[in-house]
Amino acid sequence: MVVERPVAELMTSPLLSVRRESPLQDAVQLMSDHHISGLAVLGEAGELVGELSEQDLMVRESGFDAGPYVMVLDAVIYLRNPLGWDKQVHQVLGNSVADVMRPHPHTIEAGASLRDAARLLHARSTQRLFVLQADGKPVGVLTRGDVVRALAAAG
């Protein structure tokens, strides 16, 4: 039964990735060249430290939104907490992958079943799960499209 097959049999491998310090433009070009919507971000020891997705890039390109405000006697009073602006400013102005990436990517173990992966993809409303081997190193990626293709091939 296809839903009981391990993720490692259905994932895309090798994993395309970038480093935190990689120039953002290089990451965008890699995504464009390979027609993918997200990349793994790796740390110094090859560990998974983040994810860069199309959504993260859209925030950068759409610009900074300070949110709603009111003016009283030439003073601006913001109705959204300005403490949350720091991340948004870095995303808009950033030049490296670290400035734009999300630090907590969704993962699954290589031995997990396709059924488990489908549940995680749905429950977390994510497009991809990075597949980790037993030592925690990333070895591939499983996307919603991979799940659909596996189900279609099973008939």
C-alpha positions in Angstrom: 0.0 0.0 0.0 1.5 3.3 -1.1 0.6 5.3 2.0 2.7 2.9 4.1 5.8 3.4 2.0 8.6 5.3 3.8 9.2 8.9 2.9 12.8 8.1 1.9 11.4 6.2 -1.2 9.4 9.1 -2.4 11.4 12.2 -1.4 13.4 14.4 -3.8 17.1 13.9 -3.3 19.7 15.3 -3.3 18.4 18.2 -1.3 19.0 21.6 -2.9 20.2 24.0 -0.2 22.0 27.3 0.6 23.9 28.6 3.6 22.8 31.4 5.9 25.5 33.6 4.6 24.6 33.0 0.9 23.7 36.0 -1.1 19.9 36.2 -1.4 20.2 36.7 -5.2 22.0 33.4 -5.5 19.2 31.6 -3.6 16.6 33.2 -5.8 18.4 32.1 -8.9 18.7 28.6 -7.6 15.0 28.4 -7.0 14.3 29.8 -10.4 16.7 27.5 -12.2 15.2 24.4 -10.6 11.6 25.5 -10.6 11.2 25.0 -6.9 9.3 27.1 -4.3 11.6 26.6 -1.3 15.2 25.8 -0.2 16.8 24.2 2.9 19.1 26.5 4.7 22.1 24.8 6.2 24.5 25.7 9.1 28.2 25.3 9.3 28.0 21.5 10.1 25.5 20.8 7.4 22.6 20.8 9.9 19.2 22.2 8.9 18.8 25.7 10.4 16.0 27.2 8.3 13.9 27.4 5.2 13.7 30.0 2.4 10.4 30.0 0.5 8.7 32.0 -2.2 6.4 33.4 0.6 9.5 34.8 2.4 10.6 36.4 -0.8 7.2 38.0 -1.4 7.4 39.7 1.9 10.7 41.2 0.8 9.4 42.4 -2.5 6.1 43.8 -1.2 7.8 46.2 1.1 7.4 47.3 4.7 3.9 47.8 6.1 3.9 49.8 9.4 0.2 48.9 9.8 -2.7 51.1 10.9 -2.1 54.3 12.7 -3.9 57.5 13.9 -2.5 61.0 14.0 -3.1 63.2 17.0 -1.6 66.7 17.1 1.1 65.9 14.5 2.0 62.7 16.5 1.7 59.3 14.9 0.2 56.5 17.1 0.7 53.1 15.6 -2.1 50.6 16.4 0.2 47.6 15.9 3.1 46.8 18.2 6.3 48.3 16.7 8.4 45.6 18.4 7.4 43.2 15.6 8.8 45.5 12.9 12.4 44.5 13.3 12.0 41.2 11.5 9.9 42.8 8.7 12.5 45.6 8.2 15.3 42.9 7.9 13.3 41.0 5.4 12.7 44.0 3.2 16.3 45.3 3.4 18.2 42.0 3.7 20.9 40.9 1.3 21.7 37.4 2.7 19.5 34.3 3.1 19.8 34.7 6.9 17.9 38.1 6.7 14.9 36.5 5.0 14.7 32.8 6.0 12.3 31.2 8.5 14.3 29.6 11.3 12.0 26.6 12.1 11.5 24.4 9.0 9.0 21.5 9.1 10.8 18.1 9.1 10.0 14.4 9.1 12.2 11.4 9.6 13.2 9.4 6.5 11.6 6.2 7.9 8.2 7.8 8.5 5.3 6.7 6.3 3.7 8.7 3.5 0.5 8.7 5.5 2.4 10.4 8.4 3.9 13.0 5.9 0.5 13.7 4.4 -0.9 14.4 7.9 1.9 16.7 8.8 1.7 18.6 5.5 -2.0 19.2 6.1 -1.9 19.9 9.9 1.0 22.4 9.5 -0.4 24.0 6.3 3.0 23.7 4.7 4.2 22.9 1.2 7.2 20.8 2.1 8.8 18.7 4.7 12.6 18.4 4.9 13.5 14.8 5.4 16.1 14.0 8.1 18.1 10.8 8.6 18.6 9.3 12.0 21.5 11.6 12.9 19.4 14.7 12.1 21.1 15.6 8.8 18.8 16.6 5.9 18.8 14.1 3.0 15.8 15.3 0.9 12.5 17.0 0.7 9.0 15.8 0.4 6.4 18.2 -1.1 2.6 18.1 -1.4 3.2 17.4 -5.1 5.3 14.3 -4.3 2.4 13.0 -2.2 -0.1 13.6 -5.0 2.1 12.0 -7.6 2.7 8.9 -5.4 -1.1 8.5 -4.9 -1.8 8.9 -8.6 0.9 6.4 -9.5 -0.7 3.8 -7.1 -3.9 4.1 -9.1 
